[in-house]
Amino acid sequence: MAPFERYCDCEGCSLDAPNPRGKCWQSRLEWNLHRQAIQTRTSAPNSSVIPLPSNATADEEDRLGELFARITVEDQPNPPVHSQGLAYSSHPTSYVPTIADLAQSFNTICANATASSPPPQLAAESPTTVGPSCLPPPLSASSTGPSGPSHARYNILDSHRMRSPEMTRERNVTTRRALDAFSALEARTHALNTSLAVPSSGNIGEMEKELEELWSCWRGITRQTPSINARRSEVKALLEACQERIASERRNHPVERPTDPLPYDCGHHFDIPASRAHPLAQIIMFLGIVLNVILHVRREVSDFFLRALAVVLPSTLAAALERFQITAQTTTYAACPTCHFVYPPTVCPASGASTYPGCCSNRRHPDSDVCRTVLVDGTSKKPLRPYVVQDLKDYVSGLLSQTENVRHIKASNNKAKIAIRRGEPLPREVGGLPPELRYKAENMYLAAIIPGPNAWDRGIHHSRTALHSDGRVSRSAIAAAVMDLVAARKTSQLASHSSHFFCHVCSCYHQSQRGRHDFETWTRRDVKEMRRHAEQWRDAGSRRERDQLFKANGVRWSELWRLPYWDPTRQLVVDPMHCLYEGLVPYHFRDVLGLTSANANETIDIPPAFDFDFDEVDASVNASLPEKERLSDKEAKQVVGIHRLLTQAVEGQEPVELEKTFRDLCSKLTRKNLKPLKFVADSLRLPTEPGKPSKRMLADALLLWRRAMPLNSSGKERRKVATPEVLERIRAVISETDSPSWLASVPKNFGDAAAGTLKAHEWRILCTVYLPLALISLWGDGSSMVSADSATWLKQVLDHTMMLVSAVTVVSARVMTQRRAAAYRTYIASWVRDLKELHPTATDRTNNHVAFHIYDFLVLFGPVYSWWCFPFERLIGYLQRLPQNHKFAELEGTLLRTFVQASKLRRWLGRGDCPAVLQEVKRMFHKAYSTANFSKAPQYEDLDFEADTSRPSRRYQTLPSDLLPLLSSTEIAGTTLLARYKHCGTIFARTSTHVGNSLIHYYPHAGATLPEFAVIRYIYASNGVVRFAVQ
């Protein structure tokens, strides 16, 4: 039984309850008493109260109330929303039946209820839905009789007496109100669809709120009748269509919320129109694109090639690029030619045209005048100095469109989390991809310092990736900025490396501190303080104030400070390529040791043994002397020569060596003229024999004076390391050493000017391979020396050199541990400590100091192969070799678009869904034009092969006789000889194929502790297993 609940909106109940339906009566007894009280107050002549049967149930009362409501609202043009009381009155235009008629109708309802199953009980109505009153409205005194225009209406009532309960509910006021509500929802939905004709980012949010309100109203109508259910379905279909349309517009106008990822549609990376073309058309389009993008043939030539075959494919290069979806997506900014301030374009939504400000409005300093430099061309309205930037979201989505990349990124992220959790150095794949994949052209991004999408805090939601069709959110950040010292300080707006703020990692200050090697006492700079200094410089009110702040702090404001995580002490990397391979290594071997042909052939400048204030020839006094006593110009120069001979250091320590040196000095003095000798002797007041002295007598007197003076200088003697013999030995080692094919060659005329400027990788190979072999053979144990003193000194020079060699060898390792990183720093400290002790003329340089901090980045980022500058330098060389039109303001954009198009073409060829016909030409394409992998030099890319163990390298009739004892009888039949084999990136070859690739260092058995040297005699495959036969 449903709970009892009746509403009354009479005058008294309306005052007591704010509900529009009136007061709610929940007690049947109180409800009957209240109804009788109203009947008593009714005094109209034609009014009476409906006599309800004493045994009437709540359902019967409800059905009687519905009957009364149907009678009162039928044929009325505007049915009332609420009933107006318990009593009812006649209407001037309608007939209201008598009480007898209503009683008879009620008896009929009761009879039908007992003859059939009772109708389901009515659920309690929602507070938002107003139902009819339980009793009819009051009758008016002007009610007419059964005759008149309403007589037909009474017949309608009679016909309704036999209707089913479902038909009764259809005629209920609640049903009509529900239908009216659905009509109102339909009208509002149509209005919302109309407003979608001109969508924008601002009004889409309001439309979404309106749609949510409409759905709430739709769900609030809970009445269930056939007509209502039909209207509910119709309105639902309208709302769903509107919702779909709003969602489509939202994708075009993404929501700007500070926390949600930036949406990006990646469909163009997966839907390649060229994949649906005919295979012949695919081949021809591919060749036309290769002509322009890879071979850099002019666009007109590519267009001619495609137009000649226009029967099966597009007739222009632009159309073919669109078919392959390799068009570069870029944004062109306008840069000021004077102050270099950058202005983004304003894109017209209708035409897509970009417009820029006419003049620069930037102030370089707060107290400076506005720049007002013209930014655009007066005719074309294009920027005079364009700044073209590659779309970051398009690059990341393209990177994630390849299955191999996504798998490596997920795996490397897991490895990095484990390493951080354990406190270990990060693996070399910390950047997401291993170096052999990271530095491929299709995986590299030509970045620009420009305000871009918030790719870290908000991230980018890619609609699809290679492994997730429903999309994924990627977050990108700057992990490290790698460049040389000069570029690093300009990019970060820190003081120059030649200033007193020479280090950006530690707090060492002043140039006099660059030679320090007590790294244990150094402290890292406070990044919060650096950020505060940068903000002070940015907020300064004048240029003078900014200059004072920069002089005091060494920090300016940089765009990188806008990144909340930016920390130059950890992210502004000291690049080992520039610091070591192009810094310390050439400085030590070329400048300190002087290993060049010019230094080797130069006579050593021995410092004087002492300083003495000799009397010089006065030109005016000499001119006044008689001709016999006057010194000629030649003789005046000989006076200076005699002074130099007298102060020259005496070589040797033994008496025999000293006497030989003094005899040579006397011989040199006697070769001078008499007048210069006499002038020097007289100026020194040396005693001579009376009469005219001879040259021999004067030379002996000067020699006697020299013996009384210091023999050698009290300071450090400058010794010469580079000699012609040393250079010849180095060149012989370079020429005669057998090296692997994967080791780059170096100039065999090392030290000559004709060898040119050596590159970083050449210095690395010289430092770690050839120079140690040559110098150890010259100055190491067992080598012959001129004297014991020279041998001791050269041994110290060799040990000092090997400290640098050891540091470079350790830092170049492909696997880095905490122990190796500490060893590197120890070697560098030893080299810096002894540098000026062994080589007094050496100077302290900034590279000497920042080389210590490579240790910090080895611990942070792992092996240098992951973050050194070699790949980027090769990329710069690749861009410099691209053909371009040398037109100013077009050069940068041409290079960027050409590089991006070639990268996208290579990426598309590397995908698994590339058409089968192009998969066939993929290998030939890579072999002809390389793989554009900047992790290694281009001349060594052709060495990337895997040995084919299914075919022999040569058709032998029989196996070599010296190999047969190593094979069993069952292995002989299935053994295949190989010329070379590649394992873990290293190429091995037999000695008859390549001597350098056959030299190995191996352990003879599993329990061996010391490795042995050998050469590979044979490489053979037996039952799918490759083995080496060594000797």
C-alpha angles and dihedrals in degrees: 000000000000117000115266114257129162131169128210127187100185119138095271096043092047090058093048098048129044091205110111089226090058131234119347116230114200099172117077092207094051090045092054092047091049091049093050090051090055091048089054092053092051109102105162112132095233098037131099140157124262109249105227117203113254092234096051113134128217091258091053091050090051092051091049090050090052089050091053091048092050092052095048098046098040115110092002114132093218112023114210118256094218132023114250104223146315097281119064133215136195123266121227091239102033138061119233115201122240126256090258091057092049091048091051090050091049091051089052090053090050091050092050090048092055094043095053137026113288117257118255116275118260114252119236107275121247116256088240093057120072114208131196123278119262093239130046123260119266119280120243121233090234092066115140127222131253090288124076135059094319095059091095088053091059087055088055089055090052090053091050092056090078097046122120121251091254091056089047091056090049090061093046120118090235089059092050091049091050090051090049090051091052089050090053090049090051091053093049091048091053089050090051091051089052092053089054090069090087107030126180138172090259102051098038089075091054090048091052090053091048091050091050089052091051091051090050091053091046091053091047093065101084103160112123120214130131093252093045092048091052092051090044090058092047094050091044091055090052092049093049092050090049091048092052091050092050090049090052091051090047090059089055092045105036118204116259104222119152094229106036120093117256108255119231128180109226097180094114090064091060105031104067111176091205090065089069095051126099114279091242090052090049092054094048094046089048092052091048091053093046090054091059105028102037106021091035094225114167117275091241091060092050091048090051091050092051096042090053088059097036092131093081105025145021114301100227137054092237091058091049091051089053091050090054093042093227099126111132114247106215141156120221117213126191113240122198111243090215110039097014093230111160126227123195119225124256107226120208109227093214103045101018091228119148122227129190136194114273097227136021114261097186126123113210090205131016092251095042126103122256110275097228093183114158110255105185137046113260094229108034096028088222122138115273089216109026121197108204118201127188115234107257095202092052091050095050093045090051090050090052093047091078117080095214092055095049092050093049093047092052092046094047092049090054091049091049092051091051092048092050091048091052095042093241129140113275117258118253090252090065090116090068099260132053114255093255089061101027095064097049112120093243091055098046125093122209096220128199130194098247134129103270141164118313091253096167111042095034101019127201122277108215112203090219141006134186093267102026119055091184092060136246138232117244126193120202129192139167104261097177140356108217121191142112121292096261095050092041093057092046093048094049093037092233126144118283121272088243093058128087087265088065096149126059095186106052135029097251108136135192129034092258088069096060092097095057118125101177092107092162090074097048119111128205119250116257106251092197090057091047090052090049091051091049091051091048090054091048093050096044114124100221143024091247091056091049092052091051092050092048092049091051099041108019092224132112130181115275131183087241089070088069087073107088092213098047112131114168092191089065105020103040094080126209100231112224092205093062098030099046112014095039097024123036098018099056090037092056100042099034104032106023100036092027096220096175132109092244093055093042093055094042120104110242115249103227112201117240118267091233142351120250132177102232122186109253127211111272107215096208094048092044091053092055094054122099115270093251092056098035118107119229121224091261091051091048089057089049089059089061090048091052090052089053093049092051094053095042115120116254115236123224135032102225120087092242092053091047094052091049090052093050092049089053089049092051091050091052092049094051090056089065123090121268097243095056091047092050091046092054093044092049091047089053090045092231117175114249134177117270118265129033108338121220128227090253093053092049092046091052091050092051091046090053090052090049093054090059093055127077113289097213140015117275091223129076113298114238107232128193120236103173114073131159088255092056093051092047091053092050092050091048091053091051092050099043102041117103107224132181119265092244091059111092119238124245130207112283090209092063112177097026122113087233089066088073128209110330118228127230096260090049091054090048092054093044092050096047102035121016108027095051090051092050098043094045090053089051104040105016130098114306096025120127119245135187093236140359091247092054091047092053093049095046089049089056090049090051093050091049091049092050090057088064092042090052092049092051092046093051095045091051093057116123092221119052128196133174090255093054092047090052091048090053092054092048092053092049092049091052092049094050092045095055098035100094092032092063098027110036093183093059117108134216110251133186090246089061089060103038090049086075090061093059082082090065092053093045087059093045102042107018125224117017091238087079098054114016123115100247095101092047093049089052089049090053090052090049091052092047090056094053113108114247138167097247089231114149114240091021102061098081095046093048093052093046096048093045091051094046093049092050090047093051091048091053091046092052091050090052095055123101094232093057109129114271094237091058092045086065093058094040095088092047090048094053092045092052099042102021123236095276091237107162094192089089138025115280094238090064099049092089089065091072100106138122118229115249105229093184095074130047119241090231132013101251118188089205136006117259112276094233090055097052096075088060093057130073122229091257093051098052095074095051100040119119123190118224130199096209141357133199119216125175092342095310122111118220124190137177117258093253091056102043124350095201093053091048096060110100141172108214146158111248095215141002095265096048117120099187123056123228134213122241145147126241109247098178138004113205137169120217121181091344094308119114117217136180124225105206137182 
